Amino acid sequence: MTSGIHHITLITRNVQANVDFYVGFLGLRLVKRTGGYEDATQLHLFYGDTSATPGSLITFLVWEDGSLGRVGYGQPSEIALAIAPDAIGFWLTRALQHNIATTGPSQEFGETVLRLKDPDGVIVKLVGTSEVKGSDIWTGNGISEADAILRIRGATVLTEQPLATCTFLETYFGFTAGEQIDTITRMVSASGDCVDVRDATGFWSAAPGTGTIDHIAFRAPDIAHVQTIYDRLIKDGSDATAMHDRKYFHSIYVREPGGTLFEMATDGPGMLLDETLETLGSKLFIPPHFAQETENLKVMLPQFGLPGEERFIYRELPFVHRVYTPDHPNGVTLVLLHGSDGNETTLLPLGANAAPQATLIGLRGRSNEEGIGRWFRRFGPLSFDQNDIRSEAEALAGFIEGAVEAYRLDLQRTVFLGYSNGANMLVATMLLHPGLVRNAVLLRAMNVLEETPQVDLSNTHILMVNGEHDLFGAKTPDLEALLREAGADLTVKRVYAGHETGQHDIDAVHQWIEATS
């Protein structure tokens, strides 16, 4: 009989640390990597056993810029993974070797439990149990089959309505009430999985964010079963969602009376739908309804390395940044400065299309006005905070110098590309810190400095791409004259466009980089 937990989904802020913990330390297999089905710019990772069996799956939404969540009632508070009872000693030793703090062992419902915290602070329980068995155990990373994680044991849900939560699990998901200890009632499925319902009356409410558990998904044999449960939920007054096609399963979502989000998901088609068993989890997939943007989205999603694979090590530098490394880098690096209301990923697709084999470094400006990201403060459309410009230009110069040391950036083969507000920041930096930027691309740029220093840019190669119908185009001739007077090797390209970017910019940048690199 198909029953129990299908998967549990959590939220992480740091994808590399997450992979290192769940694959490197816990020894799970990465079985799928996709863009999010609601937001394809959000990475979604699935961990599980060898063949991604329902009941073994722990999944993570990657919110790199997400705020920290708060664990409280209306939300799961911890996940539990099953191991053999005799494996507790192995995991105690392994946690010590990996410098991971543990609590326990302790006894809970007659089982030995070791508590850990993942890099985001989520409580992960390793439960020595004989109640559930692994069907296709994944081994490796120094973990034998006897000690490996078998599957999901369960999860703990915090609720101010424990009786209603238990009844909901029983009525719609096939769980039955088991033993009760103190404020916790153990709900058990026919397959042995458990949901511990904890009375959290008087506790604070949950808040979504990184370091929290988003939802618990329960197993269904097929779409017909999910539809039947959906019809019952709607008839009984629950606000369940309509059926979602998640490619690897079909599902519905509903909040139980205590507020926790539950999902019911079909076992099929399964994670082997588009990958072989041997290659499972090795390819990044974009959901079908975002297919037209596949190549752009792949560049925008964060990269990571599995244990033993080469990975990029981020360093603390003055600006938040994202690095994208192509499969076959050619030694050229593009440093990308977004326009107003952008971030470190905004220009990555443009950069990848203009220079497919270049390493990309997208930066995020540090000014924020009414939720709009910029590079420096402004008082009006053409009035800017001069002190802030100079301060941020100094910080950008510091980033460049730091990247040279930390990332071995070769400035002769590095192109700095800025668009609009980012291009204006780049111009200010070149004028205030001459000689640091050797190659620059300015898309829809203007000079924002009220007092312009006399500098020597004779060793600087610059491409300006101006829109013929740009609202700010009246400012570009002054900038052209300024750069030529400073001795820059300046190329000016005018395209049939306004302030927005398009394929004409990609073509112009590509041709210029090919000619100068």
C-alpha positions as CSV (number, residue, x, y, z in Angstrom):
1,M,0.0,0.0,0.0
2,T,1.3,3.5,-0.9
3,S,1.3,5.6,2.2
4,G,3.5,7.9,4.3
5,I,5.7,10.7,3.4
6,H,6.7,11.4,-0.2
7,H,9.2,14.2,0.4
8,I,9.9,17.1,2.8
9,T,10.9,20.5,1.4
10,L,13.0,23.1,3.2
11,I,14.6,26.5,2.4
12,T,18.3,27.2,2.4
13,R,20.3,30.3,1.9
14,N,23.7,28.8,1.0
15,V,23.6,26.2,-1.7
16,Q,27.2,25.0,-1.4
17,A,27.1,24.6,2.3
18,N,23.8,22.7,1.9
19,V,25.3,20.3,-0.7
20,D,28.3,19.8,1.5
21,F,26.1,18.8,4.5
22,Y,23.5,16.6,2.8
23,V,25.7,14.9,0.3
24,G,29.2,15.3,1.8
25,F,28.3,14.7,5.5
26,L,25.0,12.8,5.5
27,G,25.8,10.9,2.4
28,L,22.6,11.3,0.5
29,R,22.5,11.3,-3.3
30,L,21.7,14.5,-5.2
31,V,19.0,13.1,-7.4
32,K,17.6,16.1,-9.2
33,R,18.5,19.8,-9.8
34,T,15.9,22.0,-11.3
35,G,14.7,25.6,-11.6
36,G,11.6,26.3,-9.4
37,Y,8.2,25.6,-10.9
38,E,6.8,28.9,-9.7
39,D,10.0,30.9,-10.1
40,A,12.6,29.4,-12.4
41,T,15.3,31.8,-11.1
42,Q,15.1,29.8,-7.9
43,L,17.2,26.6,-7.7
44,H,15.5,23.5,-6.4
45,L,17.6,20.5,-5.2
46,F,16.4,17.0,-4.4
47,Y,18.4,14.5,-2.2
48,G,17.4,10.9,-1.7
49,D,18.4,7.3,-2.1
50,T,20.0,5.6,-5.1
51,S,16.9,5.7,-7.3
52,A,15.1,8.7,-5.7
53,T,12.4,6.6,-4.1
54,P,9.4,8.5,-2.7
55,G,9.9,8.5,1.0
56,S,13.6,9.1,0.8
57,L,13.4,12.6,-0.7
58,I,14.6,15.8,1.1
59,T,14.3,18.8,-1.2
60,F,15.5,22.4,-0.9
61,L,14.5,25.7,-2.3
62,V,17.5,28.0,-2.6
63,W,16.8,31.5,-1.4
64,E,20.2,33.1,-1.6
65,D,18.8,36.5,-0.8
66,G,16.1,35.3,1.5
67,S,15.6,36.5,5.1
68,L,16.0,34.2,8.0
69,G,12.7,32.4,8.9
70,R,11.3,31.8,12.4
71,V,10.3,28.3,13.6
72,G,7.0,28.4,15.4
73,Y,3.5,27.0,15.4
74,G,1.9,26.5,11.9
75,Q,5.1,24.9,10.6
76,P,7.3,21.7,10.9
77,S,10.2,22.2,13.3
78,E,12.5,19.3,12.6
79,I,13.0,16.4,10.2
80,A,14.0,12.8,11.1
81,L,16.0,10.4,9.0
82,A,16.1,6.7,9.7
83,I,19.4,4.8,10.3
84,A,20.0,1.3,11.7
85,P,20.0,1.2,15.5
86,D,23.6,0.1,15.6
87,A,24.7,3.1,13.5
88,I,24.4,5.7,16.2
89,G,28.0,5.3,17.3
90,F,29.2,5.7,13.7
91,W,27.3,9.0,13.3
92,L,28.6,10.3,16.7
93,T,32.1,9.7,15.5
94,R,31.5,11.2,12.1
95,A,29.9,14.3,13.5
96,L,33.0,14.8,15.7
97,Q,35.3,14.3,12.7
98,H,33.3,16.9,10.7
99,N,33.1,19.4,13.6
100,I,29.3,19.2,13.7
101,A,27.7,19.7,17.1
102,T,25.3,17.0,18.3
103,T,22.8,16.6,21.0
104,G,22.1,13.2,22.5
105,P,21.9,10.3,22.0
106,S,18.5,10.4,23.7
107,Q,15.4,8.2,23.8
108,E,12.3,9.3,22.0
109,F,9.3,6.9,21.6
110,G,11.6,4.0,22.3
111,E,14.1,4.9,19.6
112,T,17.7,6.3,19.9
113,V,17.9,9.8,18.5
114,L,20.9,12.0,17.7
115,R,20.1,15.6,16.9
116,L,22.2,17.8,14.5
117,K,21.7,21.2,12.9
118,D,22.3,21.7,9.2
119,P,24.1,24.9,8.0
120,D,20.9,26.9,8.0
121,G,20.0,25.8,11.6
122,V,17.3,23.2,10.7
123,I,17.2,20.4,13.3
124,V,18.0,17.0,11.6
125,K,17.3,14.0,13.8
126,L,19.1,10.7,13.0
127,V,16.9,8.0,14.4
128,G,18.1,4.5,15.1
129,T,15.0,2.4,14.2
130,S,13.7,-0.9,12.9
131,E,10.3,0.5,12.0
132,V,11.2,1.5,8.5
133,K,13.5,-0.1,5.9
134,G,15.5,1.4,3.1
135,S,14.7,0.1,-0.4
136,D,17.7,1.3,-2.4
137,I,20.3,2.6,-0.1
138,W,22.9,5.0,-1.4
139,T,26.5,4.6,-0.1
140,G,29.7,6.5,-0.5
141,N,31.7,9.3,1.1
142,G,33.0,7.0,3.7
143,I,29.6,5.6,4.7
144,S,28.9,1.9,4.5
145,E,25.5,0.4,3.8
146,A,25.2,-0.7,7.4
147,D,25.5,2.9,8.6
148,A,23.9,4.8,5.7
149,I,20.7,6.8,5.9
150,L,17.8,4.5,5.0
151,R,15.0,6.9,4.3
152,I,12.8,9.5,5.9
153,R,11.6,8.5,9.4
154,G,9.3,11.5,9.9
155,A,8.9,15.1,10.9
156,T,7.7,17.2,13.8
157,V,4.8,19.6,13.4
158,L,4.1,22.5,15.8
159,T,0.4,23.4,16.2
160,E,-1.9,25.3,18.5
161,Q,-4.7,22.8,17.5
162,P,-3.1,19.4,18.0
163,L,-6.4,17.5,18.0
164,A,-7.5,19.1,14.7
165,T,-4.1,18.5,13.2
166,C,-4.1,14.8,14.2
167,T,-7.6,14.4,12.8
168,F,-6.7,16.1,9.5
169,L,-3.7,13.7,9.1
170,E,-6.0,10.7,9.8
171,T,-8.9,11.8,7.7
172,Y,-7.0,12.7,4.5
173,F,-3.6,11.2,4.6
174,G,-4.1,7.8,6.2
175,F,-2.2,8.3,9.5
176,T,-3.4,6.8,12.7
177,A,-2.7,8.0,16.3
178,G,0.0,6.1,18.1
179,E,1.8,6.7,21.4
180,Q,1.5,10.1,23.1
181,I,4.4,11.4,25.3
182,D,4.0,14.7,27.1
183,T,2.7,17.3,24.5
184,I,3.6,15.1,21.4
185,T,1.2,12.7,19.7
186,R,2.9,10.3,17.2
187,M,0.9,9.9,14.0
188,V,1.9,6.7,12.1
189,S,1.3,5.7,8.4
190,A,0.9,2.2,7.2
191,S,4.4,2.3,5.8
192,G,5.9,3.2,9.2
193,D,6.6,6.9,8.6
194,C,5.6,9.2,11.5
195,V,4.5,12.8,12.0
196,D,5.0,13.9,15.6
197,V,2.3,16.5,16.3
198,R,3.5,18.8,19.1
199,D,1.1,21.0,21.1
200,A,2.8,24.4,20.7
201,T,0.1,26.5,22.4
202,G,1.6,29.7,23.8
203,F,4.6,29.5,21.5
204,W,5.2,32.1,18.9
205,S,4.0,31.8,15.3
206,A,6.1,30.7,12.4
207,A,7.6,33.0,9.7
208,P,8.7,31.7,6.4
209,G,12.3,32.1,5.3
210,T,15.7,30.4,5.2
211,G,16.4,27.8,7.8
212,T,12.8,26.6,7.9
213,I,10.8,23.7,6.6
214,D,8.3,24.8,3.9
215,H,6.1,21.8,3.7
216,I,5.6,18.0,4.1
217,A,4.4,16.0,1.0
218,F,2.5,12.7,1.5
219,R,2.4,9.8,-1.0
220,A,-0.4,8.9,-3.3
221,P,-0.4,6.0,-5.8
222,D,-1.8,7.9,-8.7
223,I,-3.6,11.1,-9.9
224,A,-7.0,9.5,-9.3
225,H,-6.3,9.2,-5.6
226,V,-5.1,12.8,-5.4
227,Q,-8.2,14.0,-7.2
228,T,-10.4,12.0,-4.8
229,I,-8.7,13.6,-1.8
230,Y,-8.9,17.0,-3.4
231,D,-12.7,16.6,-3.9
232,R,-13.1,15.6,-0.3
233,L,-11.0,18.5,1.0
234,I,-13.1,21.0,-1.1
235,K,-16.4,19.4,0.0
236,D,-15.3,19.7,3.6
237,G,-14.4,23.4,3.2
238,S,-10.6,23.3,3.0
239,D,-8.9,25.7,0.7
240,A,-6.8,23.2,-1.3
241,T,-5.1,24.2,-4.6
242,A,-6.0,22.7,-7.9
243,M,-3.8,19.9,-9.3
244,H,-0.2,20.9,-10.1
245,D,1.9,19.1,-12.8
246,R,5.4,19.1,-11.3
247,K,6.7,16.8,-14.2
248,Y,8.0,14.2,-11.7
249,F,4.8,14.0,-9.8
250,H,1.3,15.5,-9.7
251,S,0.2,17.1,-6.5
252,I,-2.2,19.4,-4.5
253,Y,-1.4,21.6,-1.5
254,V,-3.5,22.4,1.5
255,R,-3.0,23.9,5.0
256,E,-4.1,21.8,7.9
257,P,-6.1,23.5,10.7
258,G,-2.9,24.4,12.6
259,G,-1.4,26.2,9.6
260,T,1.3,23.8,8.3
261,L,1.4,23.4,4.6
262,F,0.8,19.8,3.4
263,E,1.1,18.4,-0.1
264,M,-0.2,15.2,-1.6
265,A,2.1,13.9,-4.4
266,T,1.9,10.9,-6.7
267,D,4.7,8.4,-6.7
268,G,5.1,8.7,-10.5
269,P,6.3,9.4,-13.1
270,G,9.4,9.8,-10.8
271,M,12.8,11.3,-11.0
272,L,14.0,8.8,-13.6
273,L,11.7,10.3,-16.2
274,D,14.4,12.4,-17.8
275,E,17.7,10.9,-16.5
276,T,19.2,7.4,-16.3
277,L,19.9,5.8,-12.9
278,E,23.6,6.3,-13.5
279,T,23.4,10.0,-14.3
280,L,20.6,10.9,-11.9
281,G,21.1,14.4,-10.5
282,S,23.9,15.4,-12.8
283,K,22.0,17.7,-15.1
284,L,20.2,21.0,-14.5
285,F,16.6,21.0,-15.7
286,I,14.4,24.0,-16.3
287,P,10.6,23.5,-16.0
288,P,8.9,23.0,-19.4
289,H,6.8,26.2,-19.1
290,F,10.0,28.2,-18.9
291,A,11.6,26.3,-21.8
292,Q,12.1,29.4,-24.0
293,E,14.3,31.0,-21.3
294,T,16.3,27.8,-20.6
295,E,19.8,29.0,-21.5
296,N,19.4,32.4,-19.8
297,L,18.0,30.7,-16.6
298,K,20.9,28.2,-16.4
299,V,23.3,31.1,-16.3
300,M,21.3,32.9,-13.5
301,L,21.0,29.9,-11.2
302,P,23.8,29.4,-8.7
303,Q,26.5,26.9,-9.4
304,F,28.0,24.5,-6.8
305,G,30.3,21.5,-6.6
306,L,29.6,18.0,-5.3
307,P,32.2,16.5,-2.9
308,G,35.4,15.9,-4.8
309,E,34.4,18.2,-7.7
310,E,36.1,21.5,-8.5
311,R,34.2,24.4,-7.0
312,F,34.5,28.2,-6.9
313,I,35.4,29.5,-3.4
314,Y,33.7,32.8,-2.7
315,R,35.6,35.4,-0.7
316,E,34.4,38.3,1.4
317,L,34.6,41.4,-0.8
318,P,32.9,44.8,-0.7
319,F,30.0,43.9,-3.0
320,V,27.6,40.9,-3.1
321,H,28.5,39.0,-6.2
322,R,27.7,35.9,-8.2
323,V,30.3,34.0,-10.3
324,Y,29.3,31.9,-13.3
325,T,31.9,29.6,-14.9
326,P,31.2,28.2,-18.3
327,D,32.1,24.6,-19.3
328,H,35.1,25.7,-21.4
329,P,36.3,29.1,-20.1
330,N,38.6,31.0,-22.5
331,G,40.4,33.2,-19.9
332,V,38.3,36.3,-20.4
333,T,36.3,37.6,-17.5
334,L,33.3,39.9,-17.7
335,V,32.4,41.9,-14.5
336,L,28.8,43.0,-14.8
337,L,27.2,46.1,-13.2
338,H,23.4,46.1,-13.4
339,G,21.1,49.1,-14.0
340,S,18.5,50.5,-11.6
341,D,16.3,47.8,-10.0
342,G,18.8,45.1,-10.9
343,N,20.9,42.7,-8.9
344,E,24.0,40.5,-9.4
345,T,22.2,38.1,-11.7
346,T,20.4,40.6,-14.0
347,L,23.1,40.9,-16.6
348,L,24.4,37.4,-16.5
349,P,22.3,36.3,-19.6
350,L,23.5,39.3,-21.6
351,G,27.1,38.5,-20.6
352,A,26.8,34.9,-21.5
353,N,25.3,35.6,-24.9
354,A,27.9,38.3,-25.7
355,A,30.8,36.2,-24.5
356,P,29.8,32.5,-24.2
357,Q,33.2,31.3,-23.0
358,A,33.9,34.1,-20.6
359,T,33.7,33.7,-16.8
360,L,31.0,36.1,-15.5
361,I,31.1,38.0,-12.2
362,G,27.8,39.9,-11.5
363,L,27.9,42.5,-8.8
364,R,25.1,44.0,-6.8
365,G,25.0,47.8,-6.1
366,R,24.8,48.7,-2.4
367,S,22.3,51.6,-2.6
368,N,18.7,50.9,-2.1
369,E,16.0,53.5,-2.6
370,E,12.4,52.4,-2.0
371,G,13.3,48.8,-2.7
372,I,15.1,49.6,-5.9
373,G,18.8,48.5,-6.1
374,R,21.2,51.1,-7.4
375,W,24.9,51.9,-7.2
376,F,24.7,55.3,-5.5
377,R,22.0,57.6,-4.1
378,R,20.2,60.1,-6.3
379,F,18.2,63.2,-5.4
380,G,16.3,63.3,-8.7
381,P,16.5,61.9,-12.3
382,L,19.7,63.9,-13.0
383,S,20.8,64.9,-9.5
384,F,23.2,62.6,-7.7
385,D,24.8,62.3,-4.3
386,Q,28.4,63.2,-5.1
387,N,29.8,62.0,-1.8
388,D,28.1,58.7,-2.2
389,I,29.4,58.3,-5.7
390,R,32.9,58.8,-4.6
391,S,32.5,56.5,-1.6
392,E,31.0,53.7,-3.8
393,A,33.7,54.2,-6.5
394,E,36.3,53.7,-3.8
395,A,34.5,50.5,-2.7
396,L,34.4,49.3,-6.3
397,A,38.1,49.9,-6.7
398,G,38.6,47.9,-3.5
399,F,36.5,45.1,-4.9
400,I,38.6,45.0,-8.1
401,E,41.9,45.0,-6.1
402,G,40.5,42.3,-3.8
403,A,39.3,40.2,-6.8
404,V,42.7,40.4,-8.4
405,E,44.2,38.8,-5.2
406,A,41.3,36.5,-4.3
407,Y,40.3,35.3,-7.7
408,R,43.5,35.9,-9.6
409,L,41.7,38.3,-11.9
410,D,43.9,39.3,-14.9
411,L,42.9,42.9,-15.5
412,Q,44.3,42.8,-19.1
413,R,41.8,40.1,-19.9
414,T,38.9,41.4,-17.8
415,V,36.1,43.5,-19.3
416,F,33.9,45.6,-17.0
417,L,30.4,46.0,-18.5
418,G,27.9,48.4,-17.0
419,Y,24.4,49.2,-18.0
420,S,22.6,52.5,-17.2
421,N,23.2,53.2,-13.5
422,G,25.9,50.5,-13.4
423,A,27.6,52.1,-16.5
424,N,27.6,55.5,-14.7
425,M,29.2,53.9,-11.7
426,L,31.9,52.4,-14.0
427,V,32.5,55.8,-15.6
428,A,32.9,57.4,-12.1
429,T,35.3,54.7,-11.0
430,M,37.5,55.0,-14.1
431,L,37.7,58.8,-13.6
432,L,38.4,58.6,-9.9
433,H,40.7,55.6,-10.0
434,P,42.3,55.7,-13.4
435,G,44.3,52.7,-14.7
436,L,42.4,50.2,-12.7
437,V,39.8,49.3,-15.4
438,R,41.6,48.5,-18.6
439,N,38.6,47.4,-20.7
440,A,35.1,48.7,-20.3
441,V,31.7,48.4,-22.0
442,L,29.3,51.3,-21.3
443,L,25.6,50.7,-22.2
444,R,23.5,53.9,-22.1
445,A,26.1,55.7,-19.9
446,M,26.5,59.3,-18.8
447,N,28.9,61.2,-16.5
448,V,27.4,61.7,-13.0
449,L,30.3,63.6,-11.5
450,E,29.8,67.3,-11.0
451,E,33.6,67.9,-10.7
452,T,35.5,65.8,-13.2
453,P,39.2,65.2,-12.5
454,Q,41.7,65.4,-15.3
455,V,43.0,61.8,-15.8
456,D,45.0,59.7,-18.2
457,L,43.0,56.9,-19.7
458,S,45.4,56.2,-22.6
459,N,45.7,52.5,-21.5
460,T,41.9,52.0,-21.3
461,H,39.8,50.5,-24.1
462,I,36.2,51.5,-24.0
463,L,33.1,50.6,-26.0
464,M,30.1,52.9,-25.7
465,V,26.8,51.6,-27.0
466,N,24.2,54.4,-27.1
467,G,20.5,54.1,-28.0
468,E,19.4,56.5,-30.8
469,H,16.1,57.1,-28.9
470,D,17.5,57.1,-25.4
471,L,15.7,59.7,-23.1
472,F,19.1,60.4,-21.6
473,G,20.9,60.4,-24.9
474,A,21.6,64.1,-24.7
475,K,24.2,63.4,-22.1
476,T,26.3,61.0,-24.1
477,P,28.2,63.4,-26.4
478,D,29.7,65.1,-23.3
479,L,30.8,61.7,-22.0
480,E,32.3,60.8,-25.4
481,A,34.2,64.0,-25.5
482,L,35.5,63.6,-21.9
483,L,36.7,60.1,-22.6
484,R,38.5,61.0,-25.8
485,E,40.1,64.0,-24.1
486,A,41.4,61.7,-21.4
487,G,43.1,59.6,-24.1
488,A,40.9,56.5,-24.0
489,D,40.8,54.1,-26.9
490,L,37.1,54.8,-27.5
491,T,34.7,53.0,-29.8
492,V,31.1,54.3,-30.1
493,K,28.3,52.3,-31.4
494,R,24.8,53.7,-31.9
495,V,21.9,51.2,-32.0
496,Y,18.3,51.6,-33.0
497,A,16.9,51.5,-29.4
498,G,15.9,53.5,-26.4
499,H,17.3,53.1,-22.9
500,E,16.6,49.3,-22.9
501,T,19.0,46.7,-24.0
502,G,18.5,44.0,-26.6
503,Q,20.2,41.8,-29.2
504,H,21.8,44.8,-30.8
505,D,23.8,45.3,-27.6
506,I,24.8,41.7,-27.4
507,D,26.0,41.8,-31.0
508,A,28.0,45.0,-30.5
509,V,29.6,43.7,-27.3
510,H,30.5,40.3,-28.9
511,Q,32.1,41.9,-31.9
512,W,34.1,44.4,-29.8
513,I,35.4,41.7,-27.3
514,E,36.3,39.4,-30.2
515,A,38.3,42.3,-31.8
516,T,40.1,43.4,-28.6
517,S,40.7,40.2,-26.6
